[in-house]
Amino acid sequence: MTTELSPDALAGLLDQARQDYAALAARGLKLDLTRGKPAPEQLDLSEDLLSLPGGRYTSADGTDVRNYGGLQGLMELREIFAGVLQVPAGQLLAAGNSSLELMHDCLVHALLSVLPGAESRWADQERLAFLCPVPGYDRHFSLCERFGIEMIPVPMTDGGPDMDAVERLVAEDAGIKGIWCVPKYSNPSGVTYSDETVTRLAGMPTAAPDFRIFWDNAYAAHHLTDEPDEIADLLGACAAAGHADRAFVFGSTSKITAAGAGVAFFGSSPANVQWLLANNSKRSIGPDKVNQLRHVLFLRDADGVRAHMERQRALLQPKFETVQRILQSELGGTGLASWTIPKGGYFVTLEVPEGCAKEVVARAGAAGVVLTPAGATHPYGDDPKDATIRIAPSYPGLAELEQAILGLTACVRLVGYEKLGAA
């Protein structure tokens, strides 16, 4: 990654980097790029949601949404998101506010009850493991750690996880029960899975008869360009390949309307949907249908979702452009870094020289620019190369974001040139 430098040139660059860092630390910044939270301006776009449903308390079929029941969620809301998530409305559940909660529950139910196609409960099986494409989403890894599920890293490519590695591992090891996937604008790399990857995931032989793809389509509608990425229909591909029960599809409105007060979705085969409903009926008498009706009235239809997401894009796109501009101006040509240019989602991935990520994050934190911990993008918090840093541009205002990225690049130059000087 690095460029050859003469000793004198390196000494000059290192001296300048130290001066830049001292100036950064002297500014007393307090900036936070740790998580991909919507900015207040994004949340303001859904302000009208909070005044709904206004005096109306019945769904399209006449159900009183203030009362118990309706475990599958409002049909009219499921119809709005069926196309977004590529799941027939009849095979889609609209639940509470959190898709992560649904993933948690699916793991718990698989541990404590028998999945369709399974020979026994996961809790009764000798070994449990999940494949984890890296870099990946730290909260997926936290769920595995919580339940003692072994995590096996597989590298990401430009078209999704390395399918040669995935196919080999799942074919030979019956203990591998699943794979985590963020298929569109992946967290944090921004990669969108290719049609070939989807076809291979759907059709690959697995030693475990109860293997599941946890398809976390968190950024299904979160585009940043005029030419949004598209992904193949996993649920349909699994059914066509004779593995109808293989896919668990998740999504939510958390970054569409009100974060933490939206609606989460689960889609799968009829057998899996009935399995989840039967288990969920023991823990809930129904979701918040008032909130679901709010979303129906606010978003109206699939075109309403698209229009709303264009307003979101108008706020987010300048921030991502700012990140790209500063990374290029401050690190381009140095050989000290490479980075992704996502077409959607919420993150930019920065790759620094091997052995430098933790130190860059520590130096940035000491100077008042707080980043996601280095290693969070890998299982057990362990990035073997110590090279990956996740940038979350969404929350700060443009002026604060610019200061934060300038500060980050100063730290990359300092740590990178120190490493070169010590070599």
Secondary structure, 3 states (H helix, E strand, C coil): CCCCCCHHHHHHHHHHHHHHHHHHHHCCCCEEECCCCCCHHHHHCCHHHHHCCCCCCECCCCCECCCCCCCCCCHHHHHHHHHHHCCCHHHEEECCCCHHHHHHHHHHHHHHCCCCCCCCCHHHCCCCEEEEEECCCHHHHHHHHHCCCEEEEEEEECCEECHHHHHHHHHHCCCEEEEEECCCCCCCCCCCCCHHHHHHHHHCCCCCCCCEEEEECCCCCCECCCCCCCCCCHHHHHHHCCCCCCEEEEEECCCCCCCCCCCEEEECCHHHHHHHHHHHCCCCCCCCHHHHHHHHHHHCCHHHHHHHHHHHHHHHHHHHHHHHHHHHHHHCCCCCCEECCCCECCCEEEECCCCCHHHHHHHHHHCCEEECCCCCCCHHHCCCCCCEEEECCCCCCHHHHHHHHHHHHHHHHHHHHHHHHHC
